Amino acid sequence: MLLVSYISENKAEVIEGLKKRFFDEPEATINKVLELDEERRQTQKDRDDAQAEANKSAKQIGMLMKSGQKDEAEAAKASAATNKQKAKDLSSRVSELEGELQKLLYQIPNIPRKHVPVGKTDEDNEVMYERGEKPTLPENAKPHWDLIEQYDIVDFELGNKVTGAGFPFYKGKGARIQRALISFFLDEATDAGYMEVQPPILINEASGYGTGQLPDKEGQMYYMGADDLYLIPTAEVPITNMFRGELLQENDLPKKMAGHTPCFRREAGSWGAHVRGLNRLHQFDKVEIVEIQKPEDSEEAHERMTKHVEMLLEKLELPYRRLLLCSGDLGVNANLCYDLEVWSAAQGRWLEVSSISNFGNYQANRLKLRYRDNNKKTSLLHTLNGSALALPRVLAAILENNQTEKGIMIPKVLQKYTNFEVID
């Protein structure tokens, strides 16, 4: 969430940034934040003053009693009791105001960078460039949902029987290519300096609030009511929360982690041809990269992380393009985000496979994630994350783009993991 001090010092800029995001009533919301903060600070001062007066009176009681000034001592007792109760009441009010302020701050998204284009939907995202050659397919080319049925490598009907729609079974070479992609992505992340972690796939409420999935994406998350836990929508959540409440030292930075997990998303309200087959699932596998950076280093890290993911697509020989997300398509936590899309030849459309986001100190403020520099100054850190990569649409593009009369050819970089060259 945004720092109140930042809002106060940059009020016009914040309001303009929220307008850029098409946020409802930005001026009224920001004014309410500042009013609540002013009342909180004044109430906190009044509480501290009352407590100080109570302490002062309490110290006087003994001396007055010793000097025989019983009436004055009783008056001091009454004053101490009155101010102590006043301080207690004001402390409760401070807690109420802090709760109201935090709840309001949770509703305010991050402020987009100045060069983020203004737009309302993904149609307004800016295509920065395309890389790779789109394949020319034979006339009888099939979309991946027909190919997986033909070669019996992914079974949606079985998944629907056992669980429900959007939970497919991967079988035979389909399961092996899944495992190959995961191993390839993790090995490349390790080579790039990321520490591999295997995090839990269930999180508590504090973790959800820490990285901003709550309250924003609550309706899209699977909730385990009996244990008050949530299934993760991405490994970003548990990995970033490793550092919740931590004070790191400058010499320990940056922190670079990579992890593979299944991901769970309800995808409520999704329908139509664009979600067919592997295009959109309720459960899917993904390798995520996460970085914790000093503020001055996060911009360079964001570009480097994006190039790392692009390198994966190049090694898989998949045509891709980089998009700069517009203000209306930007995630709540991010101030800047690149999407990478691969070309799905049989569908004749681009499929998003990765979002690489810079959150600035927005998440770190929620997480209370700070560092102490070598001059002993304490500051909030910057957090970044990216999909490296999400498997379903990558697999869809591999199947469609590499189909031949002899079968589906496996990218060379994966063959040492699959131990086969073709799905036939």
PATORZA-137177 format. One record per residue (C-alpha): residue in one letter; y, z, x negated. Coordinates in pm, whole numbers, padded with zeros to 5 digits, always signed. Layout:
PATORZA-137177
aYZX ...
END
This chain:
PATORZA-137177
m+00000+00000+00000 l+00361-00043-00103 l+00537+00239-00282 v+00808+00400-00069 s+01032+00406-00376 y+00984+00029-00413 i+01067-00025-00045 s+01378+00189-00077 e+01502+00017-00393 n+01416-00337-00276 k+01464-00317+00101 a+01606-00667+00151 e+01339-00825-00070 v+01060-00643+00113 i+01190-00747+00455 e+01221-01107+00338 g+00865-01095+00199 l+00732-00965+00530 k+00916-01240+00717 k+00749-01487+00482 r+00415-01345+00600 f+00525-01369+00968 f+00491-00991+00998 d+00607-00857+01335 e+00939-00670+01337 p+00976-00627+00960 e+01326-00474+00971 a+01233-00216+01235 t+00914-00127+01047 i+01087-00084+00712 n+01369+00118+00870 k+01107+00344+01030 v+00938+00393+00691 l+01264+00497+00530 e+01357+00725+00821 l+01018+00900+00807 d+01045+00938+00432 e+01396+01085+00458 e+01283+01330+00725 r+00975+01419+00517 r+01184+01489+00208 q+01440+01696+00402 t+01167+01893+00579 q+00992+01953+00247 k+01321+02084+00103 d+01374+02313+00403 r+01016+02440+00364 d+01067+02510-00005 d+01398+02686+00068 a+01234+02902+00335 q+00947+02990+00103 a+01194+03079-00172 e+01385+03306+00066 a+01060+03472+00175 n+00965+03535-00187 k+01312+03670-00265 s+01299+03915+00028 a+00944+04022-00064 k+01057+04113-00415 q+01341+04326-00276 i+01121+04540-00051 g+00972+04757-00325 m+01303+04822-00495 l+01473+04914-00166 m+01193+05153-00073 k+01211+05323-00413 s+01586+05373-00378 g+01544+05524-00031 q+01704+05235+00153 k+01442+05224+00431 d+01654+05032+00682 e+01736+04765+00427 a+01369+04750+00326 e+01264+04695+00687 a+01525+04422+00719 a+01390+04259+00404 k+01037+04278+00549 a+01153+04111+00869 s+01338+03842+00674 a+01032+03775+00456 a+00806+03749+00760 t+01050+03516+00943 n+01093+03285+00645 k+00721+03287+00570 q+00645+03171+00924 k+00926+02916+00904 a+00780+02780+00580 k+00436+02760+00743 d+00573+02571+01044 l+00771+02333+00821 s+00463+02276+00603 s+00271+02164+00913 r+00555+01928+00998 v+00552+01787+00644 s+00180+01713+00685 e+00246+01542+01018 l+00522+01328+00868 e+00307+01236+00568 g+00029+01128+00805 e+00268+00916+01015 l+00419+00760+00705 q+00083+00676+00549 k-00046+00528+00874 l+00261+00303+00892 l+00236+00203+00525 y-00128+00104+00578 q-00007-00157+00830 i+00235-00323+00585 p+00084-00602+00371 n+00165-00673+00010 i+00475-00878-00070 p+00396-01238-00177 r+00514-01364-00513 k+00825-01578-00497 h+00640-01903-00571 v+00385-01851-00289 p+00447-02135-00039 v+00552-02044+00314 g+00293-02135+00576 k+00094-01992+00865 t-00262-02126+00821 d-00499-02262+00558 e-00367-02608+00639 d-00044-02503+00465 n-00215-02406+00138 e-00100-02603-00165 v-00360-02815-00348 m-00283-02765-00715 y-00542-03006-00856 e-00892-03151-00820 r-01159-03169-01089 g-01489-03359-01108 e-01619-03680-00957 k-01735-03685-00597 p-02091-03820-00575 t-02179-04133-00383 l-02473-04055-00157 p-02730-04295-00010 e-02679-04409+00348 n-02955-04182+00475 a-02805-03870+00310 k-02848-03547+00505 p-02637-03234+00543 h-02783-02921+00386 w-02908-02778+00717 d-03141-03076+00750 l-03240-03064+00382 i-03339-02696+00391 e-03560-02768+00691 q-03709-03077+00530 y-03802-02890+00210 d-03872-02558+00385 i-03654-02350+00151 v-03431-02159+00396 d-03551-02041+00736 f-03289-01955+00997 e-03532-01923+01287 l-03738-01662+01101 g-03421-01472+01016 n-03316-01482+01379 k-03658-01347+01481 v-03654-01058+01234 t-03282-00969+01244 g-03053-01209+01425 a-02833-01515+01374 g-02671-01539+01032 f-02948-01356+00840 p-03166-01632+00692 f-03485-01609+00486 y-03487-01793+00151 k-03837-01914+00068 g-04018-02065-00230 k-03785-02275-00439 g-03498-02169-00213 a-03547-01806-00318 r-03590-01905-00682 i-03268-02103-00691 q-03088-01805-00538 r-03220-01585-00817 a-03128-01853-01072 l-02767-01871-00951 i-02732-01491-00961 s-02870-01472-01315 f-02652-01761-01431 f-02336-01609-01286 l-02409-01263-01430 d-02496-01400-01775 e-02174-01599-01785 a-01974-01294-01678 t-02136-01086-01953 d-02053-01354-02209 a-01692-01342-02086 g-01668-00970-02158 y-01744-00820-01817 m-01962-00510-01799 e-02242-00562-01549 v-02275-00292-01284 q-02509-00261-00987 p-02310-00070-00725 p-02416+00082-00392 i-02396-00147-00089 l-02281+00136+00139 i-01936+00295+00109 n-01760+00590+00268 e-01435+00572+00462 a-01222+00678+00164 s-01349+00379-00035 g-01272+00143+00253 y-00917+00272+00270 g-00889+00270-00109 t-00928-00106-00144 g-00770-00196+00190 q-01066-00309+00398 l-00975-00022+00630 p-00802-00027+00864 d-00734-00402+00831 k-01092-00538+00844 e-01262-00258+01036 g-01377-00493+01312 q-01543-00723+01058 m-01746-00452+00885 y-02088-00317+00978 y-02060+00054+01048 m-02347+00303+01014 g-02233+00564+01264 a-02507+00820+01203 d-02394+00859+00840 d-02028+00753+00871 l-02081+00475+00614 y-01997+00104+00601 l-02197-00189+00461 i-01986-00359+00197 p-01819-00695+00267 t-01793-00759-00109 a-01880-00586-00438 e-01506-00555-00501 v-01502-00245-00282 p-01750-00017-00462 i-01664-00151-00809 t-01289-00098-00775 n-01348+00243-00618 m-01525+00349-00936 f-01173+00429-01057 r-01031+00589-00742 g-00822+00891-00834 e-00862+00831-01208 l-00599+00863-01481 l-00697+00615-01754 q-00563+00598-02106 e-00388+00287-02236 n-00641+00246-02517 d-00922+00227-02258 l-00770-00080-02089 p-00846-00332-01959 k-01151-00253-01749 k-01362-00560-01670 m-01667-00534-01444 a-01905-00778-01278 g-02162-00704-01015 h-02408-00877-00785 t-02460-00746-00433 p-02556-00866-00090 c-02244-00880+00127 f-02225-00809+00499 r-01964-00948+00739 r-01972-00953+01115 e-01763-01273+01124 a-01662-01195+01481 g-01501-01488+01657 s-01647-01755+01425 w-01794-02060+01592 g-01808-02439+01575 a-01958-02701+01346 h-01780-02560+01039 v-02004-02250+01048 r-02333-02441+01071 g-02616-02376+00825 l-02509-02193+00510 n-02139-02243+00579 r-02097-01894+00726 l-02344-01607+00729 h-02352-01239+00818 q-02543-01153+00499 f-02509-01340+00172 d-02525-01279-00203 k-02226-01287-00433 v-02132-01204-00790 e-01788-01044-00810 i-01562-00995-01111 v-01307-00711-01107 e-01036-00625-01357 i-00810-00320-01398 q-00507-00424-01599 k-00173-00297-01721 p+00108-00446-01508 e+00239-00670-01786 d-00107-00822-01839 s-00218-00893-01482 e-00061-01238-01446 e-00239-01369-01755 a-00562-01202-01643 h-00540-01370-01301 e-00518-01715-01459 r-00801-01639-01702 m-01026-01512-01422 t-00961-01829-01223 k-01047-02049-01519 h-01370-01852-01565 v-01478-01936-01210 e-01374-02299-01255 m-01595-02312-01566 l-01893-02203-01356 l-01835-02490-01114 e-01797-02736-01399 k-02128-02623-01552 l-02290-02669-01210 e-02140-03022-01204 l-01971-02959-00870 p-01642-03131-00785 y-01385-02867-00698 r-01019-02810-00630 r-00780-02519-00677 l-00552-02411-00393 l-00252-02181-00400 l-00269-01985-00076 c+00034-01988+00149 s+00201-01672+00276 g+00023-01673+00613 d-00324-01721+00465 l-00281-01459+00195 g-00502-01151+00223 v-00331-00826+00318 n-00377-00674-00029 a-00283-00973-00243 n+00053-01088-00371 l-00100-01406-00514 c-00433-01578-00452 y-00608-01895-00563 d-00896-02040-00362 l-01155-02265-00522 e-01332-02514-00299 v-01630-02739-00375 w-01687-03084-00233 s-01972-03098+00016 a-02067-03465+00001 a-02287-03495+00311 q-02044-03297+00527 g-01750-03482+00374 r-01542-03166+00347 w-01426-02898+00107 l-01597-02559+00120 e-01432-02241-00005 v-01654-02064-00260 s-01414-01828-00433 s-01088-01640-00386 i-00929-01492-00697 s-00658-01240-00612 n-00393-01039-00790 f-00306-00723-00595 g-00037-00590-00828 n-00020-00211-00780 y-00082-00235-00403 q-00449-00127-00420 a-00385+00109-00710 n-00130+00299-00500 r-00395+00350-00229 l-00652+00443-00492 k-00415+00669-00688 l-00530+00472-00992 r-00296+00530-01285 y-00283+00515-01663 r-00100+00707-01932 d+00051+00486-02200 n+00077+00574-02565 n+00423+00721-02501 k+00271+00961-02242 k+00435+00780-01949 t+00219+00759-01635 s+00221+00443-01419 l+00014+00268-01153 l-00226+00002-01275 h-00284-00349-01138 t-00614-00455-00982 l-00761-00806-00958 n-01084-00952-00828 g-01258-01282-00771 s-01582-01433-00641 a-01782-01563-00935 l-01945-01688-00719 a-02051-01662-00353 l-02391-01829-00322 p-02433-01992+00023 r-02175-02270+00004 v-02245-02329-00364 l-02609-02382-00269 a-02507-02606+00021 a-02303-02828-00213 i-02581-02839-00475 l-02834-02948-00213 e-02613-03212-00056 n-02456-03355-00372 n-02783-03383-00565 q-03014-03530-00302 t-03211-03838-00406 e-03509-04033-00277 k-03727-03826-00515 g-03591-03491-00400 i-03301-03263-00479 m-03217-03252-00849 i-03135-02910-00995 p-02823-02884-01217 k-02927-02876-01583 v-02762-02539-01646 l-02991-02377-01385 q-03320-02531-01496 k-03393-02265-01759 y-03365-02010-01477 t-03557-02201-01208 n-03828-02345-01434 f-03824-02657-01219 e-03601-02967-01218 v-03637-03090-00863 i-03697-02962-00511 d-03953-03201-00361 
END
